[in-house]
Every structure is written in structure tokens, then in C-alpha cells.
Amino acid sequence: MINLLFKDGKRIGVEVKRQDAPTLSASMRIALRDLKLDRLVVLHPGSATYTLARNVEAVPLSVLSSKGSSLLIGRRSRKA
């Protein structure tokens, strides 16, 4: 399930996965298109932050807890 957030006129989707290393799924591509998302953040229990596709980033839950919600709404310039 993808949750939709609005910040400064941007549409941000957030999905939580149980997999350590999630991959881009058909449902993510559909959500990007149908919800007209500017960005999709996939939270996961793994340790790496990486790009899944244009405007789609996999982010460890541990980074979210240490960086706060700014991680969801702003682009990160460095990989964890």
C-alpha cells in the first residue's frame, strides 16, 4: 500500500516493505503514474539507500529514524 503525502505542492508516495533489498514493482510504476507522484520513497529494513528508478528511492528505516521526516520530503545528496 502506498501512502500519499503533500509537501510544498509536491506529491510524495511512501511504501513500506519487509524485504531487505526491495526492487521496483509493477504496483510502484502504476502508483507513480496514477497518483502523479513527484517522488516515491520505499522504506525497508535493510541498510542501503539506493535508486530504484527515476524519482524512486529505497531508504532504510534506520535512516528515517535518525534523519526525521526531512528525508521523505527532500532529496538526499549522499548515499547511506
C-alpha positions as CSV (number, residue, x, y, z in Angstrom):
1,M,0.0,0.0,0.0
2,I,1.4,3.4,-0.9
3,N,0.6,6.4,1.3
4,L,0.4,9.8,-0.3
5,L,1.9,12.9,1.3
6,F,1.7,16.5,0.1
7,K,4.5,18.9,0.8
8,D,5.1,22.3,-0.9
9,G,2.9,21.3,-3.8
10,K,4.7,18.0,-4.3
11,R,3.1,14.6,-4.3
12,I,5.2,12.1,-2.4
13,G,4.4,8.4,-2.1
14,V,5.7,6.3,0.7
15,E,5.6,2.5,0.7
16,V,6.9,0.2,3.5
17,K,8.5,-3.1,2.5
18,R,9.5,-6.1,4.6
19,Q,12.3,-7.1,2.2
20,D,15.9,-6.1,3.0
21,A,16.5,-5.1,-0.7
22,P,13.2,-4.2,-2.4
23,T,13.0,-3.9,-6.2
24,L,10.8,-1.8,-8.4
25,S,7.4,-3.4,-8.7
26,A,4.6,-3.1,-11.2
27,S,2.4,-1.6,-8.5
28,M,5.0,1.1,-7.8
29,R,5.1,2.1,-11.5
30,I,1.3,2.2,-11.6
31,A,1.2,4.4,-8.4
32,L,3.8,6.8,-9.9
33,R,1.6,7.2,-13.0
34,D,-1.9,7.1,-11.5
35,L,-1.2,9.2,-8.4
36,K,1.1,11.5,-10.5
37,L,3.8,11.2,-7.8
38,D,6.8,13.6,-7.9
39,R,8.7,11.1,-5.8
40,L,8.3,7.6,-4.3
41,V,10.2,6.6,-1.1
42,V,10.3,2.9,-0.4
43,L,11.2,2.3,3.3
44,H,12.8,-1.1,4.1
45,P,14.7,-2.8,7.0
46,G,17.9,-3.2,5.0
47,S,21.0,-0.9,5.4
48,A,21.5,0.6,2.0
49,T,19.9,3.7,0.3
50,Y,19.7,3.3,-3.5
51,T,17.8,4.4,-6.5
52,L,15.2,2.0,-7.9
53,A,14.1,4.2,-10.9
54,R,13.8,7.9,-11.8
55,N,12.2,9.5,-8.7
56,V,12.1,6.3,-6.7
57,E,14.5,5.7,-3.9
58,A,14.8,2.8,-1.4
59,V,15.6,4.1,2.1
60,P,16.4,2.1,5.2
61,L,14.0,2.6,8.2
62,S,17.0,3.3,10.4
63,V,17.9,6.4,8.3
64,L,14.4,7.7,8.6
65,S,14.5,7.4,12.4
66,S,17.9,9.3,12.6
67,K,17.1,11.9,9.9
68,G,13.5,12.6,10.6
69,S,10.8,13.4,8.1
70,S,13.2,15.7,6.1
71,L,14.4,12.5,4.3
72,L,11.0,11.9,2.9
73,I,10.4,15.4,1.5
74,G,13.9,16.5,0.4
75,R,16.4,15.0,-2.0
76,R,19.4,13.4,-0.4
77,S,22.8,14.2,-1.8
78,R,24.7,11.3,-0.3
79,K,24.1,7.6,-0.1
80,A,23.9,5.8,3.2
